[in-house]
Amino acid sequence: MQYLLMIYSAEDAGPQPGTDEFMQMIGEYQKFTEQTQNDGVFIGGEALDSITTATTVKVRNGNQEITDGPFAETKEALGGYYLLDCSDLDQAIAYAAKIPTAAYGRIEIRPVMNFD
């Protein structure tokens, strides 16, 4: 079953770009990605740019409303994701716990709906 592991944290939490700690964390992410690839569960995953680059679109009564920024005011924002093919939720949880941001943020796990 496919699971989306969404990585949430406050943008000012954890190691910050330009620091040695940030580069160490990037290395930990690379190791995690390699592990999921070697385990045969990796489908995809990417980091997202800052929430300051977000654009939100909604359509009401046929009219588009465009807003700069995320759709919700929150301290923690979606910073990236992994899409994994796990045998069950327990396996997805085990992988989520290995994502470096889990140490200072949160990882939300959602099963992907199958319409077959």
MDAnalysis code that builds the backbone (N, CA, C; Angstrom):
import MDAnalysis as mda
import numpy as np

u = mda.Universe.empty(348, n_residues=116, atom_resindex=np.repeat(np.arange(116), 3), trajectory=True)
u.add_TopologyAttr("name", ["N", "CA", "C"] * 116)
u.add_TopologyAttr("resid", np.arange(1, 117))
u.add_TopologyAttr("resname", ["MET", "GLN", "TYR", "LEU", "LEU", "MET", "ILE", "TYR", "SER", "ALA", "GLU", "ASP", "ALA", "GLY", "PRO", "GLN", "PRO", "GLY", "THR", "ASP", "GLU", "PHE", "MET", "GLN", "MET", "ILE", "GLY", "GLU", "TYR", "GLN", "LYS", "PHE", "THR", "GLU", "GLN", "THR", "GLN", "ASN", "ASP", "GLY", "VAL", "PHE", "ILE", "GLY", "GLY", "GLU", "ALA", "LEU", "ASP", "SER", "ILE", "THR", "THR", "ALA", "THR", "THR", "VAL", "LYS", "VAL", "ARG", "ASN", "GLY", "ASN", "GLN", "GLU", "ILE", "THR", "ASP", "GLY", "PRO", "PHE", "ALA", "GLU", "THR", "LYS", "GLU", "ALA", "LEU", "GLY", "GLY", "TYR", "TYR", "LEU", "LEU", "ASP", "CYS", "SER", "ASP", "LEU", "ASP", "GLN", "ALA", "ILE", "ALA", "TYR", "ALA", "ALA", "LYS", "ILE", "PRO", "THR", "ALA", "ALA", "TYR", "GLY", "ARG", "ILE", "GLU", "ILE", "ARG", "PRO", "VAL", "MET", "ASN", "PHE", "ASP"])
u.atoms.positions = np.array([
    [0.844, -1.174, 0.000],
    [0.000, 0.000, 0.000],
    [0.889, 1.236, 0.000],
    [0.459, 2.253, -0.716],
    [1.221, 3.488, -0.758],
    [0.824, 4.405, 0.395],
    [1.843, 5.020, 0.987],
    [1.647, 5.979, 2.069],
    [2.410, 7.254, 1.732],
    [1.767, 8.393, 1.983],
    [2.421, 9.680, 1.843],
    [2.877, 10.113, 3.228],
    [4.174, 10.314, 3.386],
    [4.751, 10.776, 4.647],
    [5.063, 12.257, 4.468],
    [4.260, 13.109, 5.102],
    [4.395, 14.552, 4.955],
    [5.203, 15.113, 6.112],
    [6.181, 15.917, 5.791],
    [7.150, 16.413, 6.756],
    [6.775, 17.846, 7.139],
    [6.402, 18.031, 8.397],
    [5.991, 19.345, 8.893],
    [6.952, 19.832, 9.975],
    [7.275, 21.124, 9.916],
    [8.024, 21.757, 11.001],
    [7.896, 23.264, 10.855],
    [8.206, 23.960, 11.920],
    [8.305, 25.413, 11.842],
    [9.576, 25.726, 11.062],
    [9.514, 26.711, 10.181],
    [10.671, 26.986, 9.340],
    [11.892, 27.438, 10.133],
    [11.673, 27.951, 11.338],
    [12.811, 28.376, 12.149],
    [13.251, 27.309, 13.149],
    [12.643, 26.109, 13.070],
    [13.032, 25.006, 13.959],
    [14.102, 24.157, 13.271],
    [14.935, 23.552, 14.060],
    [15.950, 22.665, 13.509],
    [17.096, 23.411, 12.862],
    [18.005, 22.661, 12.260],
    [19.175, 23.277, 11.626],
    [18.775, 24.237, 10.504],
    [19.476, 25.343, 10.409],
    [19.164, 26.380, 9.428],
    [20.159, 26.337, 8.262],
    [19.669, 26.629, 7.045],
    [20.561, 26.644, 5.876],
    [21.799, 27.502, 6.127],
    [22.916, 27.032, 5.575],
    [24.178, 27.762, 5.725],
    [24.992, 27.341, 6.929],
    [24.444, 26.430, 7.763],
    [25.179, 25.970, 8.944],
    [25.694, 24.547, 8.727],
    [26.707, 24.183, 9.508],
    [27.234, 22.822, 9.452],
    [26.161, 21.807, 9.851],
    [25.329, 22.180, 10.818],
    [24.272, 21.287, 11.274],
    [23.266, 21.007, 10.155],
    [22.991, 22.021, 9.340],
    [22.069, 21.842, 8.217],
    [22.655, 20.858, 7.206],
    [23.929, 21.018, 6.903],
    [24.575, 20.119, 5.952],
    [24.598, 18.682, 6.491],
    [24.768, 18.531, 7.795],
    [24.720, 17.199, 8.408],
    [23.322, 16.606, 8.245],
    [22.297, 17.421, 8.458],
    [20.924, 16.944, 8.305],
    [20.657, 16.529, 6.854],
    [21.153, 17.298, 5.899],
    [20.982, 16.947, 4.486],
    [21.611, 15.582, 4.220],
    [22.755, 15.331, 4.809],
    [23.399, 14.020, 4.686],
    [22.533, 12.914, 5.272],
    [21.879, 13.194, 6.402],
    [20.984, 12.215, 7.016],
    [19.784, 11.940, 6.112],
    [19.270, 12.987, 5.461],
    [18.173, 12.803, 4.507],
    [18.622, 11.948, 3.330],
    [19.843, 12.179, 2.835],
    [20.354, 11.386, 1.718],
    [20.457, 9.914, 2.114],
    [20.932, 9.655, 3.319],
    [21.027, 8.268, 3.806],
    [19.641, 7.638, 3.926],
    [18.677, 8.399, 4.438],
    [17.320, 7.876, 4.563],
    [16.744, 7.552, 3.184],
    [16.924, 8.458, 2.236],
    [16.419, 8.228, 0.881],
    [17.062, 6.980, 0.281],
    [18.376, 6.843, 0.439],
    [19.076, 5.656, -0.069],
    [18.544, 4.391, 0.586],
    [18.256, 4.444, 1.891],
    [17.733, 3.265, 2.583],
    [16.381, 2.854, 1.996],
    [15.491, 3.833, 1.796],
    [14.169, 3.491, 1.252],
    [14.288, 2.981, -0.182],
    [15.235, 3.515, -0.952],
    [15.462, 3.017, -2.304],
    [15.994, 1.585, -2.267],
    [16.978, 1.343, -1.413],
    [17.554, -0.004, -1.287],
    [16.539, -1.013, -0.766],
    [15.617, -0.557, 0.085],
    [14.580, -1.440, 0.631],
    [13.452, -1.680, -0.373],
    [13.463, -0.939, -1.482],
    [12.455, -1.122, -2.519],
    [11.103, -0.509, -2.212],
    [11.052, 0.451, -1.282],
    [9.773, 1.078, -0.925],
    [9.642, 2.504, -1.462],
    [10.727, 3.077, -1.927],
    [10.728, 4.468, -2.389],
    [9.980, 4.599, -3.716],
    [8.996, 5.487, -3.751],
    [8.313, 5.828, -4.995],
    [8.714, 7.233, -5.411],
    [8.780, 8.149, -4.440],
    [9.162, 9.518, -4.735],
    [9.294, 10.320, -3.470],
    [9.825, 11.518, -3.618],
    [9.949, 12.412, -2.478],
    [10.711, 13.652, -2.881],
    [10.360, 14.757, -2.285],
    [11.017, 16.025, -2.587],
    [10.900, 16.961, -1.392],
    [11.836, 17.881, -1.318],
    [11.741, 18.993, -0.377],
    [10.957, 20.107, -1.068],
    [10.258, 20.895, -0.297],
    [9.504, 22.019, -0.834],
    [10.186, 23.324, -0.470],
    [10.013, 24.317, -1.316],
    [10.560, 25.647, -1.054],
    [9.806, 26.270, 0.130],
    [10.277, 27.377, 0.611],
    [9.708, 28.073, 1.762],
    [8.227, 28.392, 1.560],
    [7.482, 28.476, 2.660],
    [6.067, 28.836, 2.567],
    [5.885, 30.255, 2.026],
    [6.928, 31.057, 2.060],
    [6.815, 32.407, 1.499],
    [6.659, 32.377, -0.016],
    [6.946, 31.256, -0.648],
    [6.805, 31.129, -2.103],
    [5.465, 30.513, -2.498],
    [4.633, 30.172, -1.527],
    [3.365, 29.496, -1.807],
    [2.350, 30.432, -2.447],
    [1.509, 29.855, -3.276],
    [0.352, 30.536, -3.856],
    [-0.839, 29.618, -3.646],
    [-1.937, 30.163, -3.172],
    [-3.144, 29.381, -2.922],
    [-4.229, 29.809, -3.905],
    [-4.875, 28.813, -4.499],
    [-5.952, 29.061, -5.456],
    [-7.222, 28.414, -4.933],
    [-8.323, 29.149, -4.997],
    [-9.631, 28.560, -4.722],
    [-10.616, 29.129, -5.729],
    [-11.640, 28.354, -6.023],
    [-12.670, 28.784, -6.971],
    [-13.997, 28.766, -6.237],
    [-14.671, 29.899, -6.225],
    [-15.976, 30.034, -5.592],
    [-16.926, 30.661, -6.599],
    [-18.037, 29.977, -6.829],
    [-19.035, 30.470, -7.788],
    [-18.420, 30.801, -9.142],
    [-17.462, 29.976, -9.561],
    [-16.829, 30.160, -10.862],
    [-15.737, 31.208, -10.896],
    [-15.458, 31.852, -9.783],
    [-14.436, 32.895, -9.728],
    [-13.188, 32.392, -9.006],
    [-12.040, 32.601, -9.620],
    [-10.772, 32.230, -8.989],
    [-10.371, 33.283, -7.963],
    [-9.899, 32.802, -6.839],
    [-9.311, 33.680, -5.828],
    [-7.885, 33.216, -5.609],
    [-6.934, 34.092, -5.848],
    [-5.515, 33.780, -5.738],
    [-4.963, 34.532, -4.533],
    [-4.260, 33.814, -3.665],
    [-3.663, 34.411, -2.476],
    [-2.193, 34.027, -2.418],
    [-1.338, 34.998, -2.125],
    [0.065, 34.690, -1.882],
    [0.174, 34.058, -0.507],
    [0.941, 32.984, -0.435],
    [1.164, 32.312, 0.838],
    [0.335, 31.064, 0.986],
    [0.547, 30.352, 2.091],
    [-0.175, 29.101, 2.337],
    [-1.646, 29.372, 2.645],
    [-2.469, 28.328, 2.550],
    [-3.903, 28.509, 2.768],
    [-4.259, 28.685, 4.233],
    [-3.375, 28.295, 5.141],
    [-3.687, 28.386, 6.570],
    [-2.518, 29.033, 7.308],
    [-2.840, 29.816, 8.300],
    [-1.817, 30.382, 9.177],
    [-1.452, 29.302, 10.193],
    [-0.209, 28.921, 10.211],
    [0.223, 27.863, 11.107],
    [1.697, 28.037, 11.423],
    [2.120, 27.517, 12.551],
    [3.533, 27.568, 12.898],
    [4.321, 26.503, 12.159],
    [3.696, 25.340, 11.967],
    [4.365, 24.262, 11.249],
    [3.827, 24.199, 9.829],
    [4.728, 24.084, 8.872],
    [4.338, 24.058, 7.470],
    [4.884, 22.799, 6.809],
    [4.236, 22.400, 5.739],
    [4.690, 21.254, 4.950],
    [5.999, 21.625, 4.277],
    [7.047, 20.862, 4.577],
    [8.365, 21.166, 4.032],
    [8.854, 20.164, 3.018],
    [8.159, 19.035, 2.905],
    [8.566, 18.003, 1.962],
    [7.756, 16.751, 2.198],
    [8.054, 15.728, 1.409],
    [7.281, 14.497, 1.514],
    [8.074, 13.311, 0.970],
    [7.652, 12.144, 1.367],
    [8.079, 10.878, 0.778],
    [6.828, 10.101, 0.428],
    [6.835, 9.470, -0.721],
    [5.784, 8.531, -1.105],
    [6.417, 7.158, -1.103],
    [5.942, 6.310, -0.186],
    [6.528, 4.984, 0.000],
    [5.486, 3.900, -0.223],
    [5.940, 2.759, -0.693],
    [5.089, 1.587, -0.868],
    [5.414, 0.622, 0.266],
    [4.622, 0.674, 1.338],
    [4.876, -0.114, 2.546],
    [3.879, -1.261, 2.651],
    [4.268, -2.274, 3.359],
    [3.381, -3.431, 3.534],
    [2.187, -3.100, 4.413],
    [2.371, -2.167, 5.354],
    [1.283, -1.793, 6.253],
    [1.643, -0.505, 6.987],
    [0.707, -0.014, 7.792],
    [0.924, 1.229, 8.529],
    [2.109, 1.118, 9.480],
    [2.308, -0.026, 10.099],
    [3.429, -0.178, 11.024],
    [4.763, 0.064, 10.325],
    [4.897, -0.437, 9.094],
    [6.135, -0.209, 8.358],
    [6.274, 1.277, 8.002],
    [5.180, 1.914, 7.611],
    [5.219, 3.347, 7.301],
    [5.627, 4.149, 8.536],
    [5.114, 3.781, 9.693],
    [5.476, 4.458, 10.950],
    [6.964, 4.285, 11.236],
    [7.480, 3.090, 11.012],
    [8.900, 2.831, 11.261],
    [9.770, 3.715, 10.372],
    [9.391, 3.868, 9.107],
    [10.151, 4.766, 8.221],
    [9.986, 6.219, 8.653],
    [8.773, 6.637, 8.996],
    [8.521, 8.023, 9.398],
    [9.407, 8.419, 10.582],
    [9.599, 7.503, 11.505],
    [10.415, 7.785, 12.688],
    [11.880, 8.007, 12.334],
    [12.302, 7.560, 11.156],
    [13.693, 7.717, 10.724],
    [13.932, 9.011, 9.945],
    [12.882, 9.721, 9.600],
    [13.037, 10.979, 8.868],
    [13.645, 12.010, 9.820],
    [14.758, 12.649, 9.438],
    [15.455, 13.545, 10.373],
    [14.576, 14.621, 11.013],
    [13.624, 15.182, 10.305],
    [12.794, 16.243, 10.861],
    [11.877, 15.748, 11.971],
    [11.672, 14.455, 12.084],
    [10.834, 13.917, 13.163],
    [11.380, 14.310, 14.541],
    [12.667, 14.635, 14.612],
    [13.288, 15.006, 15.890],
    [12.847, 16.375, 16.395],
    [12.349, 17.242, 15.508],
    [11.916, 18.577, 15.951],
    [10.615, 19.028, 15.293],
    [10.086, 18.226, 14.386],
    [8.827, 18.543, 13.714],
    [7.868, 17.378, 13.853],
    [7.072, 17.157, 12.815],
    [6.108, 16.063, 12.818],
    [6.056, 15.445, 11.432],
    [5.764, 14.162, 11.406],
    [5.576, 13.458, 10.143],
    [4.144, 12.938, 10.139],
    [3.351, 13.410, 9.189],
    [1.973, 12.929, 9.051],
    [1.958, 11.840, 7.992],
    [1.335, 10.727, 8.317],
    [1.249, 9.586, 7.403],
    [-0.182, 9.465, 6.917],
    [-0.355, 9.408, 5.604],
    [-1.687, 9.233, 5.034],
    [-1.640, 8.149, 3.970],
    [-2.535, 7.167, 4.063],
    [-2.589, 6.176, 2.986],
    [-3.137, 6.825, 1.722],
    [-2.610, 6.397, 0.584],
    [-3.083, 6.886, -0.703],
    [-4.294, 6.041, -1.100],
    [-5.374, 6.710, -1.479],
    [-6.586, 5.985, -1.884],
    [-6.347, 5.238, -3.186],
    [-6.875, 4.042, -3.250],
    [-6.788, 3.233, -4.455],
    [-8.186, 3.120, -5.035],
    [-8.374, 3.600, -6.240],
    [-9.696, 3.603, -6.855],
    [-9.903, 2.426, -7.824],
    [-9.009, 1.454, -7.800],
    [-9.175, 0.286, -8.680],
    [-10.250, -0.637, -8.192],
])
